[in-house]
Amino acid sequence: MKKYLLWISVFVAIVAALIAAVFMHRHSIAVLNPHGSIGHKERNLMLFASMLGLFVVIPVFIMTFTIVWRYREGNKTAKYRPDFEADNRFEALWWGFPCLIILILSVVTWNSSHELDPYRPLVSKNPPITIQAVALQWKWLFIYPEQHIATVNYLKIPVDTPVNFQITADAPMNSLWIPRLGGQVYAMAGMKTQLHLIADQMGNFEGVSANLSGRGFADMHFITQSVTNADFNNWVKLAKGSPNHLTTTAYNQLSKPGTMHPATYAASQAGLYDTIMMKYMGPNNTAMQNMSMNTSTL
């Protein structure tokens, strides 16, 4: 019976590996199919770390099945080796090899932590654009301070152009993530975090909220559209003609909890991003207290 259990375990492992392979072939996983230089580097780093880890994982599984099979109760030919565990050669192998892998990973981690620092500006022949992202309940507000427009749950960027995100929140903590372009960065009330991304291909890329923030969390997603510089400039001109204006009154209405379809605003109020951040500054502000009360009711 034990013999059959071993073969059943091997069979289940093979079937699971085949199912995973078929799924990977038929489905496009965003982080493994990037369309930006940061996304490519992060994908390669994940694959490198995974492949390096397999140099430990695979031998461990092979040794596990080999030892279980060789020293099973029914195998009368197996030699009794009580001193086997004290063999210095094997001790050096199964301690030295993982230590070598950890050493390699530590060097790679050190280099990649500096190279992929989300606060590090990207070098490009094209001048960057700045986008101020504000996490609301349960929607994303994107302010283009240089173009004097704003959007909700929709992002348009020029291809091959660095995008400097300035991120904050006027709601419980959240996280901005565009999987095909790069990693996530948290959005926190009263704080400004940064993220630098670039799209090296035109297309539509899904953006999501990567931090659970209440009942509207599932609807807190947006489309990032990468277009040519000419198309981007034309879109900015059209956006400036929008009848919607992001005044203080409009923002106060927009910031109320609730989901929303994509929208475009013309002539966003100057300094709105700083005003949102300053709501949570100073010893006597009530914004943080009010947000805590709203969060407790989610």
C-alpha positions in Angstrom: 0.0 0.0 0.0 2.8 2.4 0.9 4.4 1.7 -2.5 1.2 2.8 -4.3 1.0 5.9 -2.1 4.4 7.0 -3.3 3.5 6.6 -7.0 0.2 8.4 -6.5 2.1 11.3 -4.9 4.4 11.5 -7.9 1.4 11.3 -10.3 -0.4 14.1 -8.5 2.8 16.3 -8.6 3.1 15.7 -12.4 -0.5 16.5 -13.1 -0.3 19.7 -11.0 2.8 20.8 -12.9 1.0 20.1 -16.3 -2.1 22.1 -15.2 0.1 25.0 -14.1 1.9 24.9 -17.5 -1.3 24.9 -19.5 -2.7 27.8 -17.4 0.4 29.8 -18.0 0.3 29.1 -21.7 -3.4 30.1 -22.1 -3.5 33.1 -19.7 -1.4 36.3 -19.8 -0.1 37.1 -16.4 0.5 40.8 -16.3 3.7 40.8 -14.2 5.2 38.2 -16.5 4.3 40.1 -19.6 5.5 43.6 -19.0 5.5 46.6 -21.4 7.9 48.9 -19.6 11.6 48.9 -18.7 10.9 48.8 -14.9 8.4 46.0 -15.4 10.9 44.0 -17.5 13.6 44.4 -14.9 11.3 43.4 -12.1 10.1 40.3 -14.1 13.7 39.3 -14.8 14.5 39.6 -11.1 11.6 37.4 -10.1 12.5 34.8 -12.7 16.2 34.8 -11.7 15.3 34.4 -8.0 12.8 31.6 -8.7 15.3 29.7 -11.0 18.0 30.1 -8.4 15.7 28.8 -5.7 15.0 25.7 -7.8 18.6 24.7 -7.4 17.7 23.9 -3.8 14.0 22.9 -4.2 14.5 20.3 -6.9 17.3 18.4 -5.2 15.4 18.4 -2.0 12.4 16.8 -3.6 14.5 14.3 -5.5 16.3 13.3 -2.3 13.0 13.1 -0.4 11.5 10.6 -2.8 14.8 8.7 -3.2 15.3 8.3 0.5 11.6 7.4 1.1 11.8 4.8 -1.6 15.2 3.4 -0.8 14.8 3.1 2.9 11.2 1.9 2.9 10.2 -0.8 5.3 9.9 -3.4 2.5 13.4 -2.9 1.1 15.6 -5.5 2.8 18.7 -4.6 0.7 19.1 -1.1 2.2 22.2 -0.8 4.3 22.0 0.4 7.9 24.0 3.6 8.1 23.7 5.1 11.6 26.7 7.4 10.9 25.3 8.7 7.6 24.1 12.0 9.1 27.5 12.9 10.4 29.3 12.7 7.0 31.2 15.9 6.6 31.0 15.8 2.8 27.2 15.8 2.8 27.1 18.4 5.6 29.3 20.7 3.5 27.1 20.1 0.4 23.7 20.8 1.9 24.8 23.7 4.0 27.4 25.2 1.6 25.2 25.2 -1.5 22.2 27.1 0.1 24.7 29.6 1.7 26.2 30.2 -1.8 22.7 30.9 -3.2 21.9 33.3 -0.4 25.2 35.1 -1.0 24.3 35.5 -4.7 20.8 36.6 -3.9 22.1 39.2 -1.4 24.3 40.8 -4.1 21.5 40.8 -6.6 19.1 42.2 -4.0 21.5 45.0 -3.1 22.0 46.0 -6.7 18.3 45.7 -7.7 17.1 47.6 -4.6 19.1 50.7 -5.8 18.4 50.2 -9.5 14.7 49.7 -9.1 14.1 52.2 -6.3 10.7 53.7 -7.1 11.9 57.1 -6.0 14.8 57.0 -8.6 14.0 59.2 -11.7 14.3 57.4 -15.0 16.8 58.4 -17.7 15.3 59.1 -21.1 15.7 61.3 -24.1 12.1 62.4 -23.6 11.3 64.9 -20.8 9.2 63.3 -18.1 5.6 64.3 -17.2 4.2 64.6 -13.7 1.0 63.0 -12.6 -0.4 63.4 -9.1 -2.4 60.4 -8.0 -4.9 60.6 -5.1 -6.5 57.5 -3.7 -10.1 58.1 -2.8 -13.0 55.9 -1.6 -13.2 54.0 -4.0 -11.8 55.7 -7.0 -8.5 57.1 -8.3 -8.0 60.8 -9.1 -5.2 61.7 -11.4 -4.1 65.3 -11.6 -1.9 66.6 -14.5 -0.4 69.8 -13.0 1.5 70.8 -16.1 -1.4 70.2 -18.4 -4.0 71.7 -15.9 -6.4 68.8 -16.3 -7.5 65.8 -14.2 -9.1 62.4 -14.7 -10.9 59.8 -12.6 -10.3 56.1 -13.0 -8.5 56.8 -16.3 -4.9 57.5 -17.2 -3.3 58.5 -20.5 0.4 58.7 -20.9 2.8 59.2 -23.9 4.9 56.2 -24.9 8.6 56.2 -24.2 8.2 59.0 -21.7 9.0 58.7 -18.0 6.0 59.3 -15.7 6.8 60.8 -12.3 3.9 59.8 -10.0 3.3 61.8 -6.8 1.0 59.7 -4.7 -1.1 60.5 -1.7 -4.5 59.6 -0.3 -7.6 61.3 0.9 -9.0 58.1 2.3 -7.7 55.0 4.1 -4.3 53.7 3.0 -4.2 52.3 -0.5 -1.6 51.2 -3.1 -1.2 52.2 -6.7 -0.3 49.4 -9.1 0.0 49.1 -12.9 1.3 45.5 -13.2 2.5 45.6 -16.8 4.6 48.8 -16.1 6.0 48.1 -12.6 5.6 47.6 -8.9 3.2 49.1 -6.5 3.7 52.0 -4.1 1.5 52.9 -1.1 -0.8 56.0 -1.0 -1.1 57.4 2.5 -3.0 60.4 3.8 -0.8 63.4 4.6 2.2 61.8 2.9 3.7 62.0 -0.6 5.2 58.8 -2.0 6.8 58.6 -5.5 6.8 56.1 -8.3 8.6 56.4 -11.7 7.4 54.3 -14.6 7.7 54.2 -18.4 5.7 52.4 -21.1 7.9 51.2 -24.0 4.9 50.1 -26.0 1.5 51.5 -26.9 -1.5 49.8 -25.5 -4.0 49.6 -22.7 -2.8 48.4 -19.3 -5.0 47.7 -16.3 -4.3 49.6 -13.1 -5.6 48.4 -9.8 -5.8 49.1 -6.1 -3.4 46.7 -4.4 -4.5 47.3 -0.8 -7.9 46.2 0.6 -9.9 49.4 1.4 -13.5 48.4 2.0 -16.6 47.4 0.1 -15.7 49.3 -3.0 -12.2 47.9 -3.3 -13.1 45.5 -6.2 -14.3 48.5 -8.4 -11.2 50.6 -7.7 -9.4 49.9 -11.0 -8.5 52.0 -14.1 -7.1 51.8 -17.6 -3.7 53.2 -18.4 -3.5 54.1 -22.1 -0.1 54.5 -23.7 -0.2 56.6 -26.9 2.0 58.6 -29.2 3.1 62.1 -28.1 0.9 63.6 -30.8 -2.2 61.7 -29.6 -1.4 62.6 -26.0 -1.2 66.3 -26.9 -4.5 66.1 -28.9 -6.1 64.4 -26.0 -5.0 67.2 -23.6 -6.5 69.8 -25.9 -9.8 67.9 -25.9 -9.7 67.4 -22.1 -9.3 71.2 -21.6 -12.6 71.6 -23.4 -14.5 69.4 -21.0 -17.5 71.0 -19.3 -16.4 69.5 -15.9 -14.1 71.7 -13.8 -12.4 70.3 -10.7 -13.2 73.2 -8.3 -13.1 72.8 -4.5 -16.9 72.2 -4.5 -16.5 69.5 -7.3 -13.7 67.9 -5.4 -15.6 67.7 -2.1 -18.4 65.9 -3.9 -15.9 63.7 -5.7 -14.1 62.7 -2.5 -17.2 61.2 -0.9 -17.2 57.4 -0.6 -18.5 55.7 -3.7 -17.5 54.2 -7.0 -17.4 56.1 -10.3 -17.1 55.7 -14.0 -14.1 57.3 -15.8 -14.3 61.0 -16.1 -12.3 64.0 -17.3 -12.0 67.4 -15.7 -10.7 70.6 -17.3 -8.9 73.4 -15.5 -8.2 71.6 -12.2 -7.8 73.9 -9.3 -4.2 75.1 -8.9 -2.5 73.5 -5.8 -5.3 71.0 -5.2 -2.8 68.2 -4.6 -1.0 70.2 -1.9 -4.3 71.2 -0.4 -5.4 67.6 -0.1 -2.1 66.7 1.7 -2.3 69.7 4.1 -5.7 68.5 5.3 -3.9 66.0 7.4 -1.1 68.3 8.7 -0.9 70.2 12.0 -2.0 69.3 15.5 -5.6 70.5 15.3 -6.7 68.9 12.0 -9.9 66.9 12.1 -9.5 65.2 8.7 -7.6 62.2 10.1 -10.2 61.8 12.9 -13.1 61.9 10.4 -11.4 59.4 8.1 -10.8 57.0 11.1 -14.5 57.3 11.9 -15.5 56.5 8.3 -13.1 53.6 8.2 -14.6 52.0 11.3 -18.0 51.8 9.5 -16.7 49.9 6.4 
